[in-house]
């Protein structure tokens, strides 16, 4: 299974004229196991920050460990 890249969200934004994109996806890996992805992208630094905050909120709702709910835009020195 490949990691879902931020570029995928950027491509969606460019194709549809959007300023923020949040992708929530799930991959099945094995018997009954799955891996969730939350990918965010924003056109401006402000859009990036807002999308990242929304993505972190979505992760919390989905029950992700709190340690994984603090992603920050790469443009602002985060780990994406």
mmCIF file of the N, C-alpha and C atoms, coordinates in Angstrom:
data_MODEL
# 
_entry.id   MODEL 
# 
loop_
_atom_site.group_PDB 
_atom_site.id 
_atom_site.type_symbol 
_atom_site.label_atom_id 
_atom_site.label_alt_id 
_atom_site.label_comp_id 
_atom_site.label_asym_id 
_atom_site.label_entity_id 
_atom_site.label_seq_id 
_atom_site.pdbx_PDB_ins_code 
_atom_site.Cartn_x 
_atom_site.Cartn_y 
_atom_site.Cartn_z 
_atom_site.occupancy 
_atom_site.B_iso_or_equiv 
_atom_site.pdbx_formal_charge 
_atom_site.auth_seq_id 
_atom_site.auth_comp_id 
_atom_site.auth_asym_id 
_atom_site.auth_atom_id 
_atom_site.pdbx_PDB_model_num 
ATOM 1   N N  . UNK A 1 1  ? 0.837   -1.170 0.000   1.00 0.00 ? 1  UNK A N  1 
ATOM 2   C CA . UNK A 1 1  ? 0.000   0.000  0.000   1.00 0.00 ? 1  UNK A CA 1 
ATOM 3   C C  . UNK A 1 1  ? 0.884   1.235  0.000   1.00 0.00 ? 1  UNK A C  1 
ATOM 4   N N  . UNK A 1 2  ? 0.576   2.152  -0.904  1.00 0.00 ? 2  UNK A N  1 
ATOM 5   C CA . UNK A 1 2  ? 1.321   3.397  -0.969  1.00 0.00 ? 2  UNK A CA 1 
ATOM 6   C C  . UNK A 1 2  ? 0.700   4.444  -0.064  1.00 0.00 ? 2  UNK A C  1 
ATOM 7   N N  . UNK A 1 3  ? 1.537   5.337  0.431   1.00 0.00 ? 3  UNK A N  1 
ATOM 8   C CA . UNK A 1 3  ? 1.067   6.473  1.214   1.00 0.00 ? 3  UNK A CA 1 
ATOM 9   C C  . UNK A 1 3  ? 0.368   7.455  0.259   1.00 0.00 ? 3  UNK A C  1 
ATOM 10  N N  . UNK A 1 4  ? -0.758  7.987  0.673   1.00 0.00 ? 4  UNK A N  1 
ATOM 11  C CA . UNK A 1 4  ? -1.487  8.957  -0.144  1.00 0.00 ? 4  UNK A CA 1 
ATOM 12  C C  . UNK A 1 4  ? -0.752  10.297 -0.078  1.00 0.00 ? 4  UNK A C  1 
ATOM 13  N N  . UNK A 1 5  ? -0.258  10.800 -1.214  1.00 0.00 ? 5  UNK A N  1 
ATOM 14  C CA . UNK A 1 5  ? 0.553   12.017 -1.185  1.00 0.00 ? 5  UNK A CA 1 
ATOM 15  C C  . UNK A 1 5  ? -0.286  13.300 -1.143  1.00 0.00 ? 5  UNK A C  1 
ATOM 16  N N  . UNK A 1 6  ? 0.308   14.340 -0.579  1.00 0.00 ? 6  UNK A N  1 
ATOM 17  C CA . UNK A 1 6  ? -0.328  15.654 -0.557  1.00 0.00 ? 6  UNK A CA 1 
ATOM 18  C C  . UNK A 1 6  ? -0.603  16.124 -1.985  1.00 0.00 ? 6  UNK A C  1 
ATOM 19  N N  . UNK A 1 7  ? 0.253   15.737 -2.910  1.00 0.00 ? 7  UNK A N  1 
ATOM 20  C CA . UNK A 1 7  ? 0.090   16.114 -4.319  1.00 0.00 ? 7  UNK A CA 1 
ATOM 21  C C  . UNK A 1 7  ? -1.271  15.679 -4.858  1.00 0.00 ? 7  UNK A C  1 
ATOM 22  N N  . UNK A 1 8  ? -1.808  14.588 -4.362  1.00 0.00 ? 8  UNK A N  1 
ATOM 23  C CA . UNK A 1 8  ? -3.133  14.130 -4.804  1.00 0.00 ? 8  UNK A CA 1 
ATOM 24  C C  . UNK A 1 8  ? -4.197  15.157 -4.438  1.00 0.00 ? 8  UNK A C  1 
ATOM 25  N N  . UNK A 1 9  ? -4.106  15.708 -3.233  1.00 0.00 ? 9  UNK A N  1 
ATOM 26  C CA . UNK A 1 9  ? -5.061  16.746 -2.818  1.00 0.00 ? 9  UNK A CA 1 
ATOM 27  C C  . UNK A 1 9  ? -4.859  18.015 -3.639  1.00 0.00 ? 9  UNK A C  1 
ATOM 28  N N  . UNK A 1 10 ? -3.603  18.363 -3.905  1.00 0.00 ? 10 UNK A N  1 
ATOM 29  C CA . UNK A 1 10 ? -3.318  19.537 -4.731  1.00 0.00 ? 10 UNK A CA 1 
ATOM 30  C C  . UNK A 1 10 ? -3.877  19.352 -6.140  1.00 0.00 ? 10 UNK A C  1 
ATOM 31  N N  . UNK A 1 11 ? -3.730  18.168 -6.699  1.00 0.00 ? 11 UNK A N  1 
ATOM 32  C CA . UNK A 1 11 ? -4.258  17.895 -8.041  1.00 0.00 ? 11 UNK A CA 1 
ATOM 33  C C  . UNK A 1 11 ? -5.779  18.062 -8.085  1.00 0.00 ? 11 UNK A C  1 
ATOM 34  N N  . UNK A 1 12 ? -6.475  17.586 -7.053  1.00 0.00 ? 12 UNK A N  1 
ATOM 35  C CA . UNK A 1 12 ? -7.930  17.749 -6.973  1.00 0.00 ? 12 UNK A CA 1 
ATOM 36  C C  . UNK A 1 12 ? -8.272  19.239 -6.919  1.00 0.00 ? 12 UNK A C  1 
ATOM 37  N N  . UNK A 1 13 ? -7.546  19.986 -6.104  1.00 0.00 ? 13 UNK A N  1 
ATOM 38  C CA . UNK A 1 13 ? -7.799  21.426 -5.978  1.00 0.00 ? 13 UNK A CA 1 
ATOM 39  C C  . UNK A 1 13 ? -7.642  22.138 -7.312  1.00 0.00 ? 13 UNK A C  1 
ATOM 40  N N  . UNK A 1 14 ? -6.567  21.843 -7.998  1.00 0.00 ? 14 UNK A N  1 
ATOM 41  C CA . UNK A 1 14 ? -6.307  22.499 -9.285  1.00 0.00 ? 14 UNK A CA 1 
ATOM 42  C C  . UNK A 1 14 ? -7.336  22.098 -10.336 1.00 0.00 ? 14 UNK A C  1 
ATOM 43  N N  . UNK A 1 15 ? -7.753  20.853 -10.331 1.00 0.00 ? 15 UNK A N  1 
ATOM 44  C CA . UNK A 1 15 ? -8.727  20.383 -11.317 1.00 0.00 ? 15 UNK A CA 1 
ATOM 45  C C  . UNK A 1 15 ? -10.099 21.022 -11.127 1.00 0.00 ? 15 UNK A C  1 
ATOM 46  N N  . UNK A 1 16 ? -10.432 21.378 -9.888  1.00 0.00 ? 16 UNK A N  1 
ATOM 47  C CA . UNK A 1 16 ? -11.782 21.881 -9.599  1.00 0.00 ? 16 UNK A CA 1 
ATOM 48  C C  . UNK A 1 16 ? -11.812 23.316 -9.075  1.00 0.00 ? 16 UNK A C  1 
ATOM 49  N N  . UNK A 1 17 ? -10.681 24.013 -9.118  1.00 0.00 ? 17 UNK A N  1 
ATOM 50  C CA . UNK A 1 17 ? -10.636 25.403 -8.703  1.00 0.00 ? 17 UNK A CA 1 
ATOM 51  C C  . UNK A 1 17 ? -10.912 25.616 -7.226  1.00 0.00 ? 17 UNK A C  1 
ATOM 52  N N  . UNK A 1 18 ? -10.351 24.756 -6.379  1.00 0.00 ? 18 UNK A N  1 
ATOM 53  C CA . UNK A 1 18 ? -10.588 24.808 -4.932  1.00 0.00 ? 18 UNK A CA 1 
ATOM 54  C C  . UNK A 1 18 ? -9.398  25.447 -4.211  1.00 0.00 ? 18 UNK A C  1 
ATOM 55  N N  . UNK A 1 19 ? -9.640  26.000 -3.023  1.00 0.00 ? 19 UNK A N  1 
ATOM 56  C CA . UNK A 1 19 ? -8.561  26.588 -2.240  1.00 0.00 ? 19 UNK A CA 1 
ATOM 57  C C  . UNK A 1 19 ? -8.159  25.712 -1.058  1.00 0.00 ? 19 UNK A C  1 
ATOM 58  N N  . UNK A 1 20 ? -9.004  24.760 -0.684  1.00 0.00 ? 20 UNK A N  1 
ATOM 59  C CA . UNK A 1 20 ? -8.680  23.798 0.368   1.00 0.00 ? 20 UNK A CA 1 
ATOM 60  C C  . UNK A 1 20 ? -9.244  22.440 -0.018  1.00 0.00 ? 20 UNK A C  1 
ATOM 61  N N  . UNK A 1 21 ? -8.464  21.407 0.268   1.00 0.00 ? 21 UNK A N  1 
ATOM 62  C CA . UNK A 1 21 ? -8.935  20.033 0.025   1.00 0.00 ? 21 UNK A CA 1 
ATOM 63  C C  . UNK A 1 21 ? -8.529  19.180 1.212   1.00 0.00 ? 21 UNK A C  1 
ATOM 64  N N  . UNK A 1 22 ? -9.463  18.369 1.685   1.00 0.00 ? 22 UNK A N  1 
ATOM 65  C CA . UNK A 1 22 ? -9.189  17.388 2.730   1.00 0.00 ? 22 UNK A CA 1 
ATOM 66  C C  . UNK A 1 22 ? -9.673  16.046 2.198   1.00 0.00 ? 22 UNK A C  1 
ATOM 67  N N  . UNK A 1 23 ? -8.760  15.088 2.129   1.00 0.00 ? 23 UNK A N  1 
ATOM 68  C CA . UNK A 1 23 ? -9.103  13.749 1.642   1.00 0.00 ? 23 UNK A CA 1 
ATOM 69  C C  . UNK A 1 23 ? -9.053  12.776 2.819   1.00 0.00 ? 23 UNK A C  1 
ATOM 70  N N  . UNK A 1 24 ? -10.128 12.031 2.989   1.00 0.00 ? 24 UNK A N  1 
ATOM 71  C CA . UNK A 1 24 ? -10.193 10.972 3.994   1.00 0.00 ? 24 UNK A CA 1 
ATOM 72  C C  . UNK A 1 24 ? -10.318 9.669  3.221   1.00 0.00 ? 24 UNK A C  1 
ATOM 73  N N  . UNK A 1 25 ? -9.401  8.753  3.435   1.00 0.00 ? 25 UNK A N  1 
ATOM 74  C CA . UNK A 1 25 ? -9.408  7.506  2.667   1.00 0.00 ? 25 UNK A CA 1 
ATOM 75  C C  . UNK A 1 25 ? -9.039  6.340  3.568   1.00 0.00 ? 25 UNK A C  1 
ATOM 76  N N  . UNK A 1 26 ? -9.480  5.159  3.160   1.00 0.00 ? 26 UNK A N  1 
ATOM 77  C CA . UNK A 1 26 ? -9.167  3.941  3.915   1.00 0.00 ? 26 UNK A CA 1 
ATOM 78  C C  . UNK A 1 26 ? -8.719  2.859  2.938   1.00 0.00 ? 26 UNK A C  1 
ATOM 79  N N  . UNK A 1 27 ? -7.658  2.150  3.332   1.00 0.00 ? 27 UNK A N  1 
ATOM 80  C CA . UNK A 1 27 ? -7.165  1.021  2.546   1.00 0.00 ? 27 UNK A CA 1 
ATOM 81  C C  . UNK A 1 27 ? -7.305  -0.251 3.389   1.00 0.00 ? 27 UNK A C  1 
ATOM 82  N N  . UNK A 1 28 ? -7.735  -1.303 2.770   1.00 0.00 ? 28 UNK A N  1 
ATOM 83  C CA . UNK A 1 28 ? -7.791  -2.604 3.440   1.00 0.00 ? 28 UNK A CA 1 
ATOM 84  C C  . UNK A 1 28 ? -6.419  -3.253 3.323   1.00 0.00 ? 28 UNK A C  1 
ATOM 85  N N  . UNK A 1 29 ? -5.932  -3.732 4.443   1.00 0.00 ? 29 UNK A N  1 
ATOM 86  C CA . UNK A 1 29 ? -4.634  -4.408 4.450   1.00 0.00 ? 29 UNK A CA 1 
ATOM 87  C C  . UNK A 1 29 ? -4.768  -5.680 5.273   1.00 0.00 ? 29 UNK A C  1 
ATOM 88  N N  . UNK A 1 30 ? -4.947  -6.754 4.618   1.00 0.00 ? 30 UNK A N  1 
ATOM 89  C CA . UNK A 1 30 ? -5.083  -8.016 5.336   1.00 0.00 ? 30 UNK A CA 1 
ATOM 90  C C  . UNK A 1 30 ? -6.522  -8.298 5.727   1.00 0.00 ? 30 UNK A C  1 
ATOM 91  N N  . UNK A 1 31 ? -6.675  -9.254 6.591   1.00 0.00 ? 31 UNK A N  1 
ATOM 92  C CA . UNK A 1 31 ? -8.002  -9.708 7.005   1.00 0.00 ? 31 UNK A CA 1 
ATOM 93  C C  . UNK A 1 31 ? -8.597  -8.780 8.045   1.00 0.00 ? 31 UNK A C  1 
ATOM 94  N N  . UNK A 1 32 ? -9.502  -7.941 7.614   1.00 0.00 ? 32 UNK A N  1 
ATOM 95  C CA . UNK A 1 32 ? -10.208 -7.070 8.528   1.00 0.00 ? 32 UNK A CA 1 
ATOM 96  C C  . UNK A 1 32 ? -9.427  -5.863 9.012   1.00 0.00 ? 32 UNK A C  1 
ATOM 97  N N  . UNK A 1 33 ? -8.164  -5.753 8.618   1.00 0.00 ? 33 UNK A N  1 
ATOM 98  C CA . UNK A 1 33 ? -7.364  -4.601 9.021   1.00 0.00 ? 33 UNK A CA 1 
ATOM 99  C C  . UNK A 1 33 ? -7.454  -3.514 7.959   1.00 0.00 ? 33 UNK A C  1 
ATOM 100 N N  . UNK A 1 34 ? -7.317  -2.284 8.416   1.00 0.00 ? 34 UNK A N  1 
ATOM 101 C CA . UNK A 1 34 ? -7.338  -1.174 7.476   1.00 0.00 ? 34 UNK A CA 1 
ATOM 102 C C  . UNK A 1 34 ? -6.389  -0.085 7.937   1.00 0.00 ? 34 UNK A C  1 
ATOM 103 N N  . UNK A 1 35 ? -6.028  0.772  7.010   1.00 0.00 ? 35 UNK A N  1 
ATOM 104 C CA . UNK A 1 35 ? -5.182  1.921  7.291   1.00 0.00 ? 35 UNK A CA 1 
ATOM 105 C C  . UNK A 1 35 ? -5.930  3.151  6.798   1.00 0.00 ? 35 UNK A C  1 
ATOM 106 N N  . UNK A 1 36 ? -6.084  4.136  7.677   1.00 0.00 ? 36 UNK A N  1 
ATOM 107 C CA . UNK A 1 36 ? -6.766  5.371  7.312   1.00 0.00 ? 36 UNK A CA 1 
ATOM 108 C C  . UNK A 1 36 ? -5.755  6.435  6.916   1.00 0.00 ? 36 UNK A C  1 
ATOM 109 N N  . UNK A 1 37 ? -6.184  7.290  6.002   1.00 0.00 ? 37 UNK A N  1 
ATOM 110 C CA . UNK A 1 37 ? -5.372  8.416  5.550   1.00 0.00 ? 37 UNK A CA 1 
ATOM 111 C C  . UNK A 1 37 ? -6.195  9.686  5.704   1.00 0.00 ? 37 UNK A C  1 
ATOM 112 N N  . UNK A 1 38 ? -5.577  10.742 6.169   1.00 0.00 ? 38 UNK A N  1 
ATOM 113 C CA . UNK A 1 38 ? -6.170  12.078 6.138   1.00 0.00 ? 38 UNK A CA 1 
ATOM 114 C C  . UNK A 1 38 ? -5.099  12.985 5.549   1.00 0.00 ? 38 UNK A C  1 
ATOM 115 N N  . UNK A 1 39 ? -5.391  13.529 4.374   1.00 0.00 ? 39 UNK A N  1 
ATOM 116 C CA . UNK A 1 39 ? -4.443  14.374 3.659   1.00 0.00 ? 39 UNK A CA 1 
ATOM 117 C C  . UNK A 1 39 ? -5.084  15.730 3.446   1.00 0.00 ? 39 UNK A C  1 
ATOM 118 N N  . UNK A 1 40 ? -4.328  16.798 3.720   1.00 0.00 ? 40 UNK A N  1 
ATOM 119 C CA . UNK A 1 40 ? -4.869  18.144 3.538   1.00 0.00 ? 40 UNK A CA 1 
ATOM 120 C C  . UNK A 1 40 ? -3.960  18.966 2.639   1.00 0.00 ? 40 UNK A C  1 
ATOM 121 N N  . UNK A 1 41 ? -4.568  19.943 1.971   1.00 0.00 ? 41 UNK A N  1 
ATOM 122 C CA . UNK A 1 41 ? -3.824  20.868 1.116   1.00 0.00 ? 41 UNK A CA 1 
ATOM 123 C C  . UNK A 1 41 ? -4.553  22.200 1.122   1.00 0.00 ? 41 UNK A C  1 
ATOM 124 N N  . UNK A 1 42 ? -3.805  23.288 1.080   1.00 0.00 ? 42 UNK A N  1 
ATOM 125 C CA . UNK A 1 42 ? -4.386  24.620 0.979   1.00 0.00 ? 42 UNK A CA 1 
ATOM 126 C C  . UNK A 1 42 ? -3.581  25.479 0.031   1.00 0.00 ? 42 UNK A C  1 
ATOM 127 N N  . UNK A 1 43 ? -4.264  26.355 -0.677  1.00 0.00 ? 43 UNK A N  1 
ATOM 128 C CA . UNK A 1 43 ? -3.611  27.199 -1.683  1.00 0.00 ? 43 UNK A CA 1 
ATOM 129 C C  . UNK A 1 43 ? -2.663  28.213 -1.044  1.00 0.00 ? 43 UNK A C  1 
ATOM 130 N N  . UNK A 1 44 ? -3.094  28.873 0.018   1.00 0.00 ? 44 UNK A N  1 
ATOM 131 C CA . UNK A 1 44 ? -2.262  29.855 0.702   1.00 0.00 ? 44 UNK A CA 1 
ATOM 132 C C  . UNK A 1 44 ? -1.823  29.270 2.047   1.00 0.00 ? 44 UNK A C  1 
ATOM 133 N N  . UNK A 1 45 ? -0.926  29.974 2.717   1.00 0.00 ? 45 UNK A N  1 
ATOM 134 C CA . UNK A 1 45 ? -0.495  29.525 4.040   1.00 0.00 ? 45 UNK A CA 1 
ATOM 135 C C  . UNK A 1 45 ? -1.692  29.458 4.984   1.00 0.00 ? 45 UNK A C  1 
ATOM 136 N N  . UNK A 1 46 ? -2.566  30.456 4.903   1.00 0.00 ? 46 UNK A N  1 
ATOM 137 C CA . UNK A 1 46 ? -3.766  30.450 5.743   1.00 0.00 ? 46 UNK A CA 1 
ATOM 138 C C  . UNK A 1 46 ? -4.666  29.266 5.412   1.00 0.00 ? 46 UNK A C  1 
ATOM 139 N N  . UNK A 1 47 ? -4.868  29.004 4.116   1.00 0.00 ? 47 UNK A N  1 
ATOM 140 C CA . UNK A 1 47 ? -5.677  27.851 3.705   1.00 0.00 ? 47 UNK A CA 1 
ATOM 141 C C  . UNK A 1 47 ? -5.064  26.542 4.202   1.00 0.00 ? 47 UNK A C  1 
ATOM 142 N N  . UNK A 1 48 ? -3.729  26.452 4.125   1.00 0.00 ? 48 UNK A N  1 
ATOM 143 C CA . UNK A 1 48 ? -3.024  25.254 4.615   1.00 0.00 ? 48 UNK A CA 1 
ATOM 144 C C  . UNK A 1 48 ? -3.288  25.043 6.101   1.00 0.00 ? 48 UNK A C  1 
ATOM 145 N N  . UNK A 1 49 ? -3.172  26.114 6.865   1.00 0.00 ? 49 UNK A N  1 
ATOM 146 C CA . UNK A 1 49 ? -3.358  26.019 8.313   1.00 0.00 ? 49 UNK A CA 1 
ATOM 147 C C  . UNK A 1 49 ? -4.769  25.579 8.667   1.00 0.00 ? 49 UNK A C  1 
ATOM 148 N N  . UNK A 1 50 ? -5.762  26.195 8.009   1.00 0.00 ? 50 UNK A N  1 
ATOM 149 C CA . UNK A 1 50 ? -7.159  25.840 8.282   1.00 0.00 ? 50 UNK A CA 1 
ATOM 150 C C  . UNK A 1 50 ? -7.449  24.398 7.890   1.00 0.00 ? 50 UNK A C  1 
ATOM 151 N N  . UNK A 1 51 ? -6.927  23.962 6.748   1.00 0.00 ? 51 UNK A N  1 
ATOM 152 C CA . UNK A 1 51 ? -7.136  22.582 6.312   1.00 0.00 ? 51 UNK A CA 1 
ATOM 153 C C  . UNK A 1 51 ? -6.471  21.606 7.281   1.00 0.00 ? 51 UNK A C  1 
ATOM 154 N N  . UNK A 1 52 ? -5.266  21.938 7.750   1.00 0.00 ? 52 UNK A N  1 
ATOM 155 C CA . UNK A 1 52 ? -4.568  21.070 8.700   1.00 0.00 ? 52 UNK A CA 1 
ATOM 156 C C  . UNK A 1 52 ? -5.340  20.961 10.011  1.00 0.00 ? 52 UNK A C  1 
ATOM 157 N N  . UNK A 1 53 ? -5.870  22.085 10.500  1.00 0.00 ? 53 UNK A N  1 
ATOM 158 C CA . UNK A 1 53 ? -6.676  22.051 11.724  1.00 0.00 ? 53 UNK A CA 1 
ATOM 159 C C  . UNK A 1 53 ? -7.904  21.168 11.543  1.00 0.00 ? 53 UNK A C  1 
ATOM 160 N N  . UNK A 1 54 ? -8.566  21.297 10.401  1.00 0.00 ? 54 UNK A N  1 
ATOM 161 C CA . UNK A 1 54 ? -9.736  20.458 10.125  1.00 0.00 ? 54 UNK A CA 1 
ATOM 162 C C  . UNK A 1 54 ? -9.333  18.989 10.033  1.00 0.00 ? 54 UNK A C  1 
ATOM 163 N N  . UNK A 1 55 ? -8.217  18.708 9.367   1.00 0.00 ? 55 UNK A N  1 
ATOM 164 C CA . UNK A 1 55 ? -7.732  17.334 9.265   1.00 0.00 ? 55 UNK A CA 1 
ATOM 165 C C  . UNK A 1 55 ? -7.436  16.729 10.624  1.00 0.00 ? 55 UNK A C  1 
ATOM 166 N N  . UNK A 1 56 ? -6.826  17.514 11.509  1.00 0.00 ? 56 UNK A N  1 
ATOM 167 C CA . UNK A 1 56 ? -6.543  17.027 12.862  1.00 0.00 ? 56 UNK A CA 1 
ATOM 168 C C  . UNK A 1 56 ? -7.837  16.751 13.631  1.00 0.00 ? 56 UNK A C  1 
ATOM 169 N N  . UNK A 1 57 ? -8.843  17.606 13.452  1.00 0.00 ? 57 UNK A N  1 
ATOM 170 C CA . UNK A 1 57 ? -10.150 17.380 14.098  1.00 0.00 ? 57 UNK A CA 1 
ATOM 171 C C  . UNK A 1 57 ? -10.794 16.100 13.585  1.00 0.00 ? 57 UNK A C  1 
ATOM 172 N N  . UNK A 1 58 ? -10.697 15.873 12.291  1.00 0.00 ? 58 UNK A N  1 
ATOM 173 C CA . UNK A 1 58 ? -11.263 14.656 11.687  1.00 0.00 ? 58 UNK A CA 1 
ATOM 174 C C  . UNK A 1 58 ? -10.567 13.418 12.268  1.00 0.00 ? 58 UNK A C  1 
ATOM 175 N N  . UNK A 1 59 ? -9.251  13.484 12.401  1.00 0.00 ? 59 UNK A N  1 
ATOM 176 C CA . UNK A 1 59 ? -8.512  12.358 12.976  1.00 0.00 ? 59 UNK A CA 1 
ATOM 177 C C  . UNK A 1 59 ? -9.003  12.048 14.394  1.00 0.00 ? 59 UNK A C  1 
ATOM 178 N N  . UNK A 1 60 ? -9.238  13.103 15.182  1.00 0.00 ? 60 UNK A N  1 
ATOM 179 C CA . UNK A 1 60 ? -9.736  12.887 16.548  1.00 0.00 ? 60 UNK A CA 1 
ATOM 180 C C  . UNK A 1 60 ? -11.099 12.203 16.522  1.00 0.00 ? 60 UNK A C  1 
ATOM 181 N N  . UNK A 1 61 ? -11.985 12.671 15.653  1.00 0.00 ? 61 UNK A N  1 
ATOM 182 C CA . UNK A 1 61 ? -13.321 12.073 15.528  1.00 0.00 ? 61 UNK A CA 1 
ATOM 183 C C  . UNK A 1 61 ? -13.210 10.595 15.138  1.00 0.00 ? 61 UNK A C  1 
ATOM 184 N N  . UNK A 1 62 ? -12.230 10.273 14.303  1.00 0.00 ? 62 UNK A N  1 
ATOM 185 C CA . UNK A 1 62 ? -12.040 8.899  13.845  1.00 0.00 ? 62 UNK A CA 1 
ATOM 186 C C  . UNK A 1 62 ? -11.342 8.024  14.891  1.00 0.00 ? 62 UNK A C  1 
ATOM 187 N N  . UNK A 1 63 ? -10.911 8.639  15.990  1.00 0.00 ? 63 UNK A N  1 
ATOM 188 C CA . UNK A 1 63 ? -10.288 7.871  17.056  1.00 0.00 ? 63 UNK A CA 1 
ATOM 189 C C  . UNK A 1 63 ? -8.793  7.649  16.911  1.00 0.00 ? 63 UNK A C  1 
ATOM 190 N N  . UNK A 1 64 ? -8.127  8.484  16.107  1.00 0.00 ? 64 UNK A N  1 
ATOM 191 C CA . UNK A 1 64 ? -6.681  8.366  15.974  1.00 0.00 ? 64 UNK A CA 1 
ATOM 192 C C  . UNK A 1 64 ? -6.021  8.700  17.315  1.00 0.00 ? 64 UNK A C  1 
ATOM 193 N N  . UNK A 1 65 ? -4.835  8.162  17.576  1.00 0.00 ? 65 UNK A N  1 
ATOM 194 C CA . UNK A 1 65 ? -4.110  8.546  18.788  1.00 0.00 ? 65 UNK A CA 1 
ATOM 195 C C  . UNK A 1 65 ? -3.830  10.056 18.767  1.00 0.00 ? 65 UNK A C  1 
ATOM 196 N N  . UNK A 1 66 ? -3.927  10.684 19.911  1.00 0.00 ? 66 UNK A N  1 
ATOM 197 C CA . UNK A 1 66 ? -3.722  12.137 19.994  1.00 0.00 ? 66 UNK A CA 1 
ATOM 198 C C  . UNK A 1 66 ? -2.365  12.554 19.425  1.00 0.00 ? 66 UNK A C  1 
ATOM 199 N N  . UNK A 1 67 ? -1.372  11.708 19.572  1.00 0.00 ? 67 UNK A N  1 
ATOM 200 C CA . UNK A 1 67 ? -0.036  12.034 19.062  1.00 0.00 ? 67 UNK A CA 1 
ATOM 201 C C  . UNK A 1 67 ? -0.018  12.228 17.539  1.00 0.00 ? 67 UNK A C  1 
ATOM 202 N N  . UNK A 1 68 ? -1.008  11.674 16.854  1.00 0.00 ? 68 UNK A N  1 
ATOM 203 C CA . UNK A 1 68 ? -1.083  11.802 15.389  1.00 0.00 ? 68 UNK A CA 1 
ATOM 204 C C  . UNK A 1 68 ? -2.023  12.933 14.948  1.00 0.00 ? 68 UNK A C  1 
ATOM 205 N N  . UNK A 1 69 ? -2.539  13.675 15.905  1.00 0.00 ? 69 UNK A N  1 
ATOM 206 C CA . UNK A 1 69 ? -3.531  14.718 15.612  1.00 0.00 ? 69 UNK A CA 1 
ATOM 207 C C  . UNK A 1 69 ? -2.948  16.123 15.735  1.00 0.00 ? 69 UNK A C  1 
ATOM 208 N N  . UNK A 1 70 ? -1.664  16.250 15.418  1.00 0.00 ? 70 UNK A N  1 
ATOM 209 C CA . UNK A 1 70 ? -0.998  17.550 15.518  1.00 0.00 ? 70 UNK A CA 1 
ATOM 210 C C  . UNK A 1 70 ? -0.198  17.857 14.261  1.00 0.00 ? 70 UNK A C  1 
ATOM 211 N N  . UNK A 1 71 ? -0.666  17.402 13.102  1.00 0.00 ? 71 UNK A N  1 
ATOM 212 C CA . UNK A 1 71 ? 0.046   17.679 11.853  1.00 0.00 ? 71 UNK A CA 1 
ATOM 213 C C  . UNK A 1 71 ? -0.035  19.162 11.544  1.00 0.00 ? 71 UNK A C  1 
ATOM 214 N N  . UNK A 1 72 ? 1.007   19.662 10.909  1.00 0.00 ? 72 UNK A N  1 
ATOM 215 C CA . UNK A 1 72 ? 1.086   21.074 10.574  1.00 0.00 ? 72 UNK A CA 1 
ATOM 216 C C  . UNK A 1 72 ? 1.628   21.181 9.157   1.00 0.00 ? 72 UNK A C  1 
ATOM 217 N N  . UNK A 1 73 ? 1.205   22.187 8.380   1.00 0.00 ? 73 UNK A N  1 
ATOM 218 C CA . UNK A 1 73 ? 1.634   22.292 6.987   1.00 0.00 ? 73 UNK A CA 1 
ATOM 219 C C  . UNK A 1 73 ? 3.154   22.313 6.828   1.00 0.00 ? 73 UNK A C  1 
ATOM 220 N N  . UNK A 1 74 ? 3.627   21.618 5.830   1.00 0.00 ? 74 UNK A N  1 
ATOM 221 C CA . UNK A 1 74 ? 5.062   21.603 5.536   1.00 0.00 ? 74 UNK A CA 1 
ATOM 222 C C  . UNK A 1 74 ? 5.573   23.009 5.232   1.00 0.00 ? 74 UNK A C  1 
ATOM 223 N N  . UNK A 1 75 ? 4.730   23.822 4.593   1.00 0.00 ? 75 UNK A N  1 
ATOM 224 C CA . UNK A 1 75 ? 5.139   25.197 4.284   1.00 0.00 ? 75 UNK A CA 1 
ATOM 225 C C  . UNK A 1 75 ? 5.417   26.018 5.537   1.00 0.00 ? 75 UNK A C  1 
ATOM 226 N N  . UNK A 1 76 ? 4.919   25.536 6.664   1.00 0.00 ? 76 UNK A N  1 
ATOM 227 C CA . UNK A 1 76 ? 5.135   26.238 7.935   1.00 0.00 ? 76 UNK A CA 1 
ATOM 228 C C  . UNK A 1 76 ? 6.076   25.452 8.841   1.00 0.00 ? 76 UNK A C  1 
ATOM 229 N N  . UNK A 1 77 ? 6.836   24.549 8.222   1.00 0.00 ? 77 UNK A N  1 
ATOM 230 C CA . UNK A 1 77 ? 7.835   23.796 8.982   1.00 0.00 ? 77 UNK A CA 1 
ATOM 231 C C  . UNK A 1 77 ? 7.309   22.526 9.627   1.00 0.00 ? 77 UNK A C  1 
ATOM 232 N N  . UNK A 1 78 ? 6.103   22.114 9.266   1.00 0.00 ? 78 UNK A N  1 
ATOM 233 C CA . UNK A 1 78 ? 5.514   20.914 9.852   1.00 0.00 ? 78 UNK A CA 1 
ATOM 234 C C  . UNK A 1 78 ? 5.882   19.656 9.094   1.00 0.00 ? 78 UNK A C  1 
ATOM 235 N N  . UNK A 1 79 ? 5.352   18.552 9.570   1.00 0.00 ? 79 UNK A N  1 
ATOM 236 C CA . UNK A 1 79 ? 5.640   17.254 8.946   1.00 0.00 ? 79 UNK A CA 1 
ATOM 237 C C  . UNK A 1 79 ? 4.560   16.844 7.965   1.00 0.00 ? 79 UNK A C  1 
ATOM 238 N N  . UNK A 1 80 ? 3.644   17.731 7.685   1.00 0.00 ? 80 UNK A N  1 
ATOM 239 C CA . UNK A 1 80 ? 2.601   17.436 6.709   1.00 0.00 ? 80 UNK A CA 1 
ATOM 240 C C  . UNK A 1 80 ? 1.542   16.507 7.197   1.00 0.00 ? 80 UNK A C  1 
# 
